[in-house]
Amino acid sequence: MLKQSELKLDNSIFKDSFLLTDITHSYQYQNGKRTETISSYNHQVLLPLLKFEKINVKLERPLMKAEDIPDGGVKVGFEGLVATPYIQNNNIIISAKTDKIMVQK
């Protein structure tokens, strides 16, 4: 039987069109309790070619400070983007992580 974790999306559906709109962070958990240690940064990205669907892409370091993102967002690209779908409350959600994020012109 195919496991949900074995499913990967073909990144060509994104058409290399990403708009960074926010950056938040996630904390590490130990024994089920949140610590004050930041584990990763979530880069909220809109997909203009997919009706502005929103995904969060995890990365170890932020591309920039959230307050430095201009109104309307920043066009970005990724190296090593891996997007994995999963189901939550009867909705398909995309979990994504990347090796590198960079601003595009």
MMTF fields as JSON, N, C-alpha, C and O atoms, coordinates in Angstrom:
{
  "mmtfVersion": "1.0.0",
  "mmtfProducer": "UNKNOWN",
  "numBonds": 419,
  "numAtoms": 420,
  "numGroups": 105,
  "numChains": 1,
  "numModels": 1,
  "chainsPerModel": [1],
  "groupsPerChain": [105],
  "chainIdList": ["A"],
  "bondAtomList": [4, 2, 8, 6, 12, 10, 16, 14, 20, 18, 24, 22, 28, 26, 32, 30, 36, 34, 40, 38, 44, 42, 48, 46, 52, 50, 56, 54, 60, 58, 64, 62, 68, 66, 72, 70, 76, 74, 80, 78, 84, 82, 88, 86, 92, 90, 96, 94, 100, 98, 104, 102, 108, 106, 112, 110, 116, 114, 120, 118, 124, 122, 128, 126, 132, 130, 136, 134, 140, 138, 144, 142, 148, 146, 152, 150, 156, 154, 160, 158, 164, 162, 168, 166, 172, 170, 176, 174, 180, 178, 184, 182, 188, 186, 192, 190, 196, 194, 200, 198, 204, 202, 208, 206, 212, 210, 216, 214, 220, 218, 224, 222, 228, 226, 232, 230, 236, 234, 240, 238, 244, 242, 248, 246, 252, 250, 256, 254, 260, 258, 264, 262, 268, 266, 272, 270, 276, 274, 280, 278, 284, 282, 288, 286, 292, 290, 296, 294, 300, 298, 304, 302, 308, 306, 312, 310, 316, 314, 320, 318, 324, 322, 328, 326, 332, 330, 336, 334, 340, 338, 344, 342, 348, 346, 352, 350, 356, 354, 360, 358, 364, 362, 368, 366, 372, 370, 376, 374, 380, 378, 384, 382, 388, 386, 392, 390, 396, 394, 400, 398, 404, 402, 408, 406, 412, 410, 416, 414],
  "bondOrderList": [1, 1, 1, 1, 1, 1, 1, 1, 1, 1, 1, 1, 1, 1, 1, 1, 1, 1, 1, 1, 1, 1, 1, 1, 1, 1, 1, 1, 1, 1, 1, 1, 1, 1, 1, 1, 1, 1, 1, 1, 1, 1, 1, 1, 1, 1, 1, 1, 1, 1, 1, 1, 1, 1, 1, 1, 1, 1, 1, 1, 1, 1, 1, 1, 1, 1, 1, 1, 1, 1, 1, 1, 1, 1, 1, 1, 1, 1, 1, 1, 1, 1, 1, 1, 1, 1, 1, 1, 1, 1, 1, 1, 1, 1, 1, 1, 1, 1, 1, 1, 1, 1, 1, 1],
  "groupList": [{"groupName": "MET", "atomNameList": ["N", "CA", "C", "O"], "elementList": ["N", "C", "C", "O"], "formalChargeList": [0, 0, 0, 0], "bondAtomList": [1, 0, 2, 1, 3, 2], "bondOrderList": [1, 1, 2], "singleLetterCode": "M", "chemCompType": "L-PEPTIDE LINKING"}, {"groupName": "LEU", "atomNameList": ["N", "CA", "C", "O"], "elementList": ["N", "C", "C", "O"], "formalChargeList": [0, 0, 0, 0], "bondAtomList": [1, 0, 2, 1, 3, 2], "bondOrderList": [1, 1, 2], "singleLetterCode": "L", "chemCompType": "L-PEPTIDE LINKING"}, {"groupName": "LYS", "atomNameList": ["N", "CA", "C", "O"], "elementList": ["N", "C", "C", "O"], "formalChargeList": [0, 0, 0, 0], "bondAtomList": [1, 0, 2, 1, 3, 2], "bondOrderList": [1, 1, 2], "singleLetterCode": "K", "chemCompType": "L-PEPTIDE LINKING"}, {"groupName": "GLN", "atomNameList": ["N", "CA", "C", "O"], "elementList": ["N", "C", "C", "O"], "formalChargeList": [0, 0, 0, 0], "bondAtomList": [1, 0, 2, 1, 3, 2], "bondOrderList": [1, 1, 2], "singleLetterCode": "Q", "chemCompType": "L-PEPTIDE LINKING"}, {"groupName": "SER", "atomNameList": ["N", "CA", "C", "O"], "elementList": ["N", "C", "C", "O"], "formalChargeList": [0, 0, 0, 0], "bondAtomList": [1, 0, 2, 1, 3, 2], "bondOrderList": [1, 1, 2], "singleLetterCode": "S", "chemCompType": "L-PEPTIDE LINKING"}, {"groupName": "GLU", "atomNameList": ["N", "CA", "C", "O"], "elementList": ["N", "C", "C", "O"], "formalChargeList": [0, 0, 0, 0], "bondAtomList": [1, 0, 2, 1, 3, 2], "bondOrderList": [1, 1, 2], "singleLetterCode": "E", "chemCompType": "L-PEPTIDE LINKING"}, {"groupName": "ASP", "atomNameList": ["N", "CA", "C", "O"], "elementList": ["N", "C", "C", "O"], "formalChargeList": [0, 0, 0, 0], "bondAtomList": [1, 0, 2, 1, 3, 2], "bondOrderList": [1, 1, 2], "singleLetterCode": "D", "chemCompType": "L-PEPTIDE LINKING"}, {"groupName": "ASN", "atomNameList": ["N", "CA", "C", "O"], "elementList": ["N", "C", "C", "O"], "formalChargeList": [0, 0, 0, 0], "bondAtomList": [1, 0, 2, 1, 3, 2], "bondOrderList": [1, 1, 2], "singleLetterCode": "N", "chemCompType": "L-PEPTIDE LINKING"}, {"groupName": "ILE", "atomNameList": ["N", "CA", "C", "O"], "elementList": ["N", "C", "C", "O"], "formalChargeList": [0, 0, 0, 0], "bondAtomList": [1, 0, 2, 1, 3, 2], "bondOrderList": [1, 1, 2], "singleLetterCode": "I", "chemCompType": "L-PEPTIDE LINKING"}, {"groupName": "PHE", "atomNameList": ["N", "CA", "C", "O"], "elementList": ["N", "C", "C", "O"], "formalChargeList": [0, 0, 0, 0], "bondAtomList": [1, 0, 2, 1, 3, 2], "bondOrderList": [1, 1, 2], "singleLetterCode": "F", "chemCompType": "L-PEPTIDE LINKING"}, {"groupName": "THR", "atomNameList": ["N", "CA", "C", "O"], "elementList": ["N", "C", "C", "O"], "formalChargeList": [0, 0, 0, 0], "bondAtomList": [1, 0, 2, 1, 3, 2], "bondOrderList": [1, 1, 2], "singleLetterCode": "T", "chemCompType": "L-PEPTIDE LINKING"}, {"groupName": "HIS", "atomNameList": ["N", "CA", "C", "O"], "elementList": ["N", "C", "C", "O"], "formalChargeList": [0, 0, 0, 0], "bondAtomList": [1, 0, 2, 1, 3, 2], "bondOrderList": [1, 1, 2], "singleLetterCode": "H", "chemCompType": "L-PEPTIDE LINKING"}, {"groupName": "TYR", "atomNameList": ["N", "CA", "C", "O"], "elementList": ["N", "C", "C", "O"], "formalChargeList": [0, 0, 0, 0], "bondAtomList": [1, 0, 2, 1, 3, 2], "bondOrderList": [1, 1, 2], "singleLetterCode": "Y", "chemCompType": "L-PEPTIDE LINKING"}, {"groupName": "GLY", "atomNameList": ["N", "CA", "C", "O"], "elementList": ["N", "C", "C", "O"], "formalChargeList": [0, 0, 0, 0], "bondAtomList": [1, 0, 2, 1, 3, 2], "bondOrderList": [1, 1, 2], "singleLetterCode": "G", "chemCompType": "PEPTIDE LINKING"}, {"groupName": "ARG", "atomNameList": ["N", "CA", "C", "O"], "elementList": ["N", "C", "C", "O"], "formalChargeList": [0, 0, 0, 0], "bondAtomList": [1, 0, 2, 1, 3, 2], "bondOrderList": [1, 1, 2], "singleLetterCode": "R", "chemCompType": "L-PEPTIDE LINKING"}, {"groupName": "VAL", "atomNameList": ["N", "CA", "C", "O"], "elementList": ["N", "C", "C", "O"], "formalChargeList": [0, 0, 0, 0], "bondAtomList": [1, 0, 2, 1, 3, 2], "bondOrderList": [1, 1, 2], "singleLetterCode": "V", "chemCompType": "L-PEPTIDE LINKING"}, {"groupName": "PRO", "atomNameList": ["N", "CA", "C", "O"], "elementList": ["N", "C", "C", "O"], "formalChargeList": [0, 0, 0, 0], "bondAtomList": [1, 0, 2, 1, 3, 2], "bondOrderList": [1, 1, 2], "singleLetterCode": "P", "chemCompType": "L-PEPTIDE LINKING"}, {"groupName": "ALA", "atomNameList": ["N", "CA", "C", "O"], "elementList": ["N", "C", "C", "O"], "formalChargeList": [0, 0, 0, 0], "bondAtomList": [1, 0, 2, 1, 3, 2], "bondOrderList": [1, 1, 2], "singleLetterCode": "A", "chemCompType": "L-PEPTIDE LINKING"}],
  "groupTypeList": [0, 1, 2, 3, 4, 5, 1, 2, 1, 6, 7, 4, 8, 9, 2, 6, 4, 9, 1, 1, 10, 6, 8, 10, 11, 4, 12, 3, 12, 3, 7, 13, 2, 14, 10, 5, 10, 8, 4, 4, 12, 7, 11, 3, 15, 1, 1, 16, 1, 1, 2, 9, 5, 2, 8, 7, 15, 2, 1, 5, 14, 16, 1, 0, 2, 17, 5, 6, 8, 16, 6, 13, 13, 15, 2, 15, 13, 9, 5, 13, 1, 15, 17, 10, 16, 12, 8, 3, 7, 7, 7, 8, 8, 8, 4, 17, 2, 10, 6, 2, 8, 0, 15, 3, 2],
  "groupIdList": [1, 2, 3, 4, 5, 6, 7, 8, 9, 10, 11, 12, 13, 14, 15, 16, 17, 18, 19, 20, 21, 22, 23, 24, 25, 26, 27, 28, 29, 30, 31, 32, 33, 34, 35, 36, 37, 38, 39, 40, 41, 42, 43, 44, 45, 46, 47, 48, 49, 50, 51, 52, 53, 54, 55, 56, 57, 58, 59, 60, 61, 62, 63, 64, 65, 66, 67, 68, 69, 70, 71, 72, 73, 74, 75, 76, 77, 78, 79, 80, 81, 82, 83, 84, 85, 86, 87, 88, 89, 90, 91, 92, 93, 94, 95, 96, 97, 98, 99, 100, 101, 102, 103, 104, 105],
  "secStructList": [7, 7, 7, 4, 4, 4, 7, 7, 7, 7, 4, 4, 4, 4, 6, 6, 7, 3, 3, 3, 3, 3, 3, 3, 3, 3, 3, 3, 3, 3, 6, 6, 3, 3, 3, 3, 3, 3, 3, 3, 3, 3, 3, 3, 3, 3, 3, 4, 4, 4, 6, 6, 3, 3, 3, 3, 3, 3, 3, 1, 1, 7, 1, 1, 7, 4, 4, 4, 1, 7, 6, 6, 7, 3, 3, 3, 3, 3, 3, 1, 7, 3, 3, 3, 3, 3, 3, 3, 6, 6, 3, 3, 3, 3, 3, 3, 3, 7, 1, 3, 3, 3, 3, 7, 7],
  "xCoordList": [0.837, 0.0, 0.886, 1.899, 0.513, 1.254, 1.009, -0.135, 2.085, 1.969, 1.849, 2.426, 1.106, 0.931, 2.271, 2.444, 3.22, 4.528, 5.36, 6.36, 4.95, 5.683, 5.219, 5.854, 4.129, 3.625, 4.426, 4.669, 4.833, 5.526, 4.857, 4.444, 4.752, 4.165, 5.224, 6.385, 4.814, 5.69, 5.737, 4.716, 6.9, 7.022, 6.676, 6.521, 6.549, 6.209, 4.797, 4.473, 3.956, 2.611, 2.664, 1.715, 3.762, 3.887, 4.33, 4.185, 4.854, 5.27, 6.316, 6.392, 7.116, 8.166, 7.635, 8.334, 6.415, 5.817, 5.411, 4.406, 6.216, 5.976, 6.049, 6.894, 5.172, 5.148, 5.218, 4.252, 6.363, 6.559, 5.781, 5.948, 4.921, 4.096, 4.329, 3.976, 4.916, 5.131, 6.155, 6.365, 6.791, 7.724, 7.413, 7.373, 7.197, 6.977, 7.955, 8.675, 7.98, 8.888, 8.135, 7.046, 8.765, 8.245, 9.211, 10.415, 8.669, 9.482, 9.721, 8.929, 10.824, 11.106, 10.21, 9.827, 9.886, 9.102, 9.921, 10.6, 9.851, 10.478, 9.454, 8.833, 9.294, 8.321, 6.925, 6.192, 6.565, 5.239, 5.04, 3.928, 6.103, 5.992, 6.894, 8.01, 6.368, 7.126, 8.28, 8.127, 9.445, 10.595, 10.671, 9.842, 11.628, 11.819, 12.818, 13.191, 13.253, 14.208, 13.48, 12.583, 13.868, 13.269, 13.843, 15.06, 12.955, 13.404, 13.471, 14.31, 12.597, 12.6, 11.785, 11.11, 11.872, 11.135, 10.174, 10.556, 8.928, 7.892, 7.74, 7.368, 8.027, 7.897, 6.54, 6.346, 5.605, 4.277, 4.369, 4.786, 3.976, 4.118, 2.762, 2.05, 2.424, 1.226, 1.622, 2.719, 0.704, 0.931, -0.011, -1.151, 0.449, -0.425, -1.069, -2.195, -0.375, -0.921, -1.894, -2.514, -2.033, -2.974, -3.998, -4.255, -4.576, -5.621, -5.164, -5.955, -3.895, -3.296, -3.437, -3.618, -3.352, -3.294, -2.076, -1.088, -2.147, -1.085, -0.435, -1.124, 0.9, 1.627, 2.692, 3.122, 3.104, 4.218, 5.396, 5.271, 6.535, 7.753, 8.735, 9.101, 9.16, 10.078, 11.522, 11.936, 12.276, 13.694, 14.363, 13.735, 15.625, 16.326, 16.557, 16.574, 16.737, 16.999, 15.997, 15.56, 15.637, 14.712, 15.421, 16.603, 14.702, 15.254, 15.498, 16.499, 14.582, 14.659, 13.765, 13.087, 13.751, 12.833, 11.43, 11.261, 10.432, 9.051, 8.661, 7.934, 9.134, 8.766, 9.416, 9.024, 10.409, 11.052, 10.35, 10.727, 9.348, 8.601, 7.659, 6.817, 7.786, 6.931, 5.476, 5.192, 4.565, 3.168, 3.124, 3.79, 2.358, 2.299, 3.257, 3.19, 4.157, 5.039, 6.297, 6.543, 7.091, 8.362, 8.369, 8.048, 8.732, 8.84, 10.091, 11.186, 9.906, 11.014, 11.086, 10.135, 12.233, 12.436, 13.08, 13.572, 13.074, 13.59, 14.556, 14.46, 15.489, 16.337, 16.031, 16.031, 15.772, 15.526, 14.172, 14.03, 13.172, 11.832, 11.204, 11.156, 10.724, 10.015, 8.647, 8.543, 7.606, 6.232, 5.533, 5.528, 4.944, 4.278, 2.833, 2.593, 1.865, 0.465, 0.061, 0.574, -0.873, -1.476, -2.905, -3.279, -3.694, -5.105, -5.324, -4.877, -6.031, -6.363, -7.782, -8.056, -8.676, -10.08, -10.711, -11.401, -10.464, -10.998, -10.488, -11.094, -9.397, -8.767, -7.375, -6.695, -6.958, -5.599, -4.712, -4.951, -3.688, -2.744, -1.378, -1.065, -0.576, 0.763, 1.793, 1.811, 2.638, 3.778, 4.989, 5.226, 5.75, 6.878, 8.115, 8.038, 9.262, 10.544, 11.5, 11.27, 12.572, 13.506, 14.933, 15.146, 15.888, 17.29, 17.662, 18.482, 17.039, 17.421, 16.254, 15.492, 16.132, 15.139, 15.89, 16.802, 15.506, 16.167, 15.175, 14.195, 15.451, 14.624, 14.87, 16.007, 13.776, 13.889, 13.431, 12.656, 13.92, 13.52, 12.42, 11.958],
  "yCoordList": [-1.176, 0.0, 1.245, 1.292, 2.226, 3.47, 4.321, 4.539, 4.795, 5.643, 7.103, 7.524, 7.854, 9.275, 9.997, 10.891, 9.624, 10.269, 9.987, 10.661, 8.996, 8.652, 9.473, 9.437, 10.205, 11.034, 12.324, 12.975, 12.693, 13.957, 14.624, 13.954, 15.942, 16.686, 17.015, 17.249, 17.031, 17.476, 19.0, 19.656, 19.57, 21.011, 21.84, 23.056, 21.226, 21.991, 22.58, 23.502, 22.066, 22.644, 24.063, 24.828, 24.418, 25.753, 26.775, 27.976, 26.335, 27.2, 28.249, 29.307, 27.969, 28.893, 30.29, 31.282, 30.364, 31.65, 31.632, 31.027, 32.311, 32.326, 33.764, 34.541, 34.112, 35.449, 35.336, 34.924, 35.704, 35.649, 36.781, 37.945, 36.44, 37.458, 37.575, 38.595, 36.556, 36.615, 35.565, 34.574, 35.799, 34.831, 34.725, 35.728, 33.505, 33.245, 32.145, 31.599, 31.825, 30.77, 29.691, 29.91, 28.508, 27.364, 27.066, 27.294, 26.554, 26.236, 24.739, 23.928, 24.387, 22.999, 22.569, 23.378, 21.286, 20.713, 19.611, 18.842, 19.539, 18.459, 17.924, 18.681, 16.611, 15.955, 16.556, 16.689, 16.917, 17.456, 18.903, 19.422, 19.573, 20.975, 21.841, 21.46, 23.025, 23.947, 24.554, 24.969, 24.595, 25.286, 26.681, 27.025, 27.469, 28.799, 28.759, 29.804, 27.557, 27.386, 27.338, 26.518, 28.219, 28.242, 27.088, 26.924, 26.288, 25.13, 25.408, 24.833, 26.288, 26.603, 27.869, 28.381, 28.353, 29.547, 29.164, 28.514, 29.576, 29.289, 30.492, 31.58, 30.29, 31.34, 31.156, 30.201, 32.067, 31.983, 32.489, 33.62, 31.637, 31.934, 31.776, 30.793, 32.767, 32.675, 32.157, 32.423, 31.408, 30.84, 31.545, 31.114, 32.632, 33.412, 32.615, 32.912, 31.616, 30.839, 29.757, 29.091, 29.579, 28.603, 29.311, 28.896, 30.388, 31.164, 31.662, 31.736, 32.001, 32.543, 31.613, 32.063, 30.314, 29.344, 29.674, 30.211, 29.354, 29.684, 28.402, 27.447, 28.39, 27.3, 27.911, 29.045, 27.158, 27.548, 26.653, 25.428, 27.27, 26.54, 26.708, 27.827, 25.574, 25.616, 25.712, 25.123, 26.494, 26.671, 26.948, 27.492, 26.577, 26.757, 28.221, 28.582, 29.072, 30.497, 31.328, 30.916, 32.499, 33.34, 34.036, 34.366, 34.254, 34.986, 36.441, 37.039, 36.998, 38.388, 38.543, 37.592, 39.7, 39.963, 40.144, 40.72, 39.658, 39.759, 41.212, 41.5, 42.123, 43.533, 44.175, 45.271, 43.502, 44.021, 43.583, 44.014, 42.742, 42.308, 43.441, 43.845, 43.96, 45.079, 44.644, 43.466, 45.616, 45.325, 44.749, 45.258, 43.708, 43.048, 41.877, 41.114, 41.724, 40.57, 40.73, 41.775, 39.667, 39.606, 38.345, 37.262, 38.477, 37.3, 36.516, 37.072, 35.2, 34.36, 33.075, 32.697, 32.423, 31.12, 30.192, 30.636, 28.908, 27.906, 26.962, 26.724, 26.427, 25.313, 24.153, 24.318, 22.995, 21.805, 21.801, 21.24, 22.414, 22.441, 21.051, 20.412, 20.589, 19.31, 19.596, 20.079, 19.298, 19.531, 18.186, 17.355, 17.988, 16.735, 17.016, 17.809, 16.38, 16.599, 15.702, 14.594, 16.204, 15.381, 15.862, 16.946, 15.05, 15.364, 15.748, 15.059, 16.875, 17.352, 17.913, 18.834, 17.364, 17.802, 17.788, 18.73, 16.713, 16.52, 17.536, 17.7, 18.215, 19.148, 18.642, 18.056, 18.869, 18.525, 19.711, 20.827, 19.465, 20.485, 20.121, 18.944, 21.132, 20.883, 21.277, 22.411, 20.335, 20.589, 20.751, 19.916, 21.824, 22.063, 22.477, 23.163, 22.031, 22.459, 22.654, 22.16, 23.38, 23.71, 23.819, 23.998, 23.711, 23.905, 25.371, 25.828, 26.123, 27.515, 28.311, 27.813, 29.558, 30.485, 31.756, 32.192, 32.348, 33.564, 34.504, 34.073, 35.801, 36.827, 36.793, 36.661, 36.916, 36.972, 38.333, 39.023, 38.702, 39.987, 39.791, 40.756],
  "zCoordList": [0.0, 0.0, 0.0, 0.699, -0.765, -0.868, 0.372, 0.771, 0.972, 2.151, 1.732, 0.729, 2.501, 2.224, 2.153, 1.325, 3.005, 3.038, 1.787, 1.54, 1.002, -0.219, -1.417, -2.471, -1.271, -2.359, -2.449, -1.433, -3.634, -3.881, -5.074, -6.021, -5.022, -6.126, -7.159, -6.825, -8.413, -9.488, -9.414, -9.618, -9.127, -8.92, -10.141, -10.024, -11.312, -12.511, -12.422, -13.171, -11.524, -11.391, -10.835, -11.0, -10.181, -9.62, -10.661, -10.437, -11.766, -12.88, -12.484, -13.109, -11.462, -11.009, -10.71, -10.914, -10.231, -9.904, -8.434, -8.06, -7.6, -6.159, -5.655, -6.101, -4.736, -4.164, -2.639, -1.997, -2.068, -0.624, 0.036, -0.329, 1.018, 1.67, 3.174, 3.767, 3.806, 5.244, 5.655, 4.955, 6.806, 7.38, 8.879, 9.591, 9.334, 10.753, 11.174, 10.337, 12.46, 12.893, 13.658, 14.189, 13.695, 14.441, 15.569, 15.452, 16.659, 17.822, 17.94, 17.458, 18.587, 18.922, 20.076, 20.922, 20.093, 21.187, 21.842, 21.161, 23.171, 23.922, 24.916, 25.661, 24.909, 25.788, 25.641, 26.621, 24.412, 24.142, 24.526, 24.422, 24.973, 25.381, 24.511, 24.158, 24.178, 23.347, 24.13, 25.279, 23.476, 24.05, 23.432, 22.589, 23.826, 23.234, 22.078, 21.545, 21.689, 20.597, 19.263, 19.067, 18.347, 17.013, 16.197, 16.107, 15.602, 14.829, 13.33, 12.637, 12.816, 11.39, 11.15, 12.043, 9.919, 9.511, 8.392, 7.418, 8.549, 7.559, 6.638, 7.078, 5.374, 4.379, 3.698, 2.946, 3.96, 3.352, 1.922, 1.673, 0.989, -0.422, -1.111, -0.902, -1.938, -2.77, -4.141, -4.631, -4.753, -6.084, -7.062, -7.231, -7.714, -8.585, -9.717, -10.116, -10.234, -11.353, -10.895, -11.724, -9.584, -9.037, -8.147, -7.017, -8.683, -7.996, -6.633, -5.692, -6.533, -5.311, -4.114, -2.983, -4.376, -3.278, -2.428, -2.929, -1.161, -0.219, 0.294, 0.652, 0.325, 0.968, 1.879, 1.673, 2.872, 3.733, 3.405, 3.372, 3.164, 2.834, 3.987, 4.347, 4.566, 5.716, 5.258, 4.259, 6.045, 5.793, 7.14, 8.048, 7.265, 8.542, 8.889, 10.066, 7.875, 8.102, 7.298, 6.223, 7.826, 7.062, 5.898, 5.994, 4.814, 3.678, 4.067, 3.671, 4.841, 5.276, 6.495, 6.884, 7.095, 8.194, 7.629, 6.555, 8.342, 7.871, 7.616, 6.665, 8.452, 8.287, 7.059, 6.658, 6.457, 5.249, 3.966, 2.876, 4.087, 2.898, 2.504, 3.306, 1.282, 0.877, 0.675, 0.459, 0.748, 0.413, -0.992, -1.893, -1.184, -2.486, -2.603, -3.567, -1.622, -1.612, -2.435, -3.038, -2.448, -3.167, -4.016, -3.526, -5.278, -6.145, -5.739, -5.655, -5.485, -5.041, -5.865, -6.549, -5.78, -6.395, -5.382, -4.344, -5.684, -4.753, -5.446, -6.65, -4.668, -5.098, -4.172, -2.952, -4.727, -3.918, -3.241, -2.154, -3.857, -3.277, -3.318, -4.369, -2.161, -2.059, -1.462, -0.334, -2.215, -1.76, -1.593, -2.501, -0.413, -0.092, 0.311, 1.222, -0.354, 0.03, 1.197, 1.354, 2.016, 3.06, 3.266, 2.817, 3.945, 4.155, 5.609, 6.526, 5.803, 7.139, 7.08, 6.311, 7.884, 7.913, 6.514, 6.124, 5.773, 4.424, 3.411, 2.352, 3.708, 2.775, 2.437, 3.28, 1.205, 0.807, 1.148, 0.688, 1.954, 2.391, 1.807, 1.633, 1.509, 0.981, 2.028, 2.506, 2.373, 3.244, 2.325, 1.452, 2.524, 1.62, 2.404, 3.423, 1.888, 2.449, 1.282, 0.179, 1.547, 0.469, 1.004, 2.203, 0.115, 0.47, 0.448, 1.244, -0.489, -0.681, -1.257, -2.086, -0.8, -1.343, -1.75, -1.048, -2.885, -3.327, -3.994, -4.601, -3.866, -4.492, -5.991, -6.445, -6.764, -8.22, -8.71, -8.047, -9.871, -10.481, -11.47, -12.079]
}
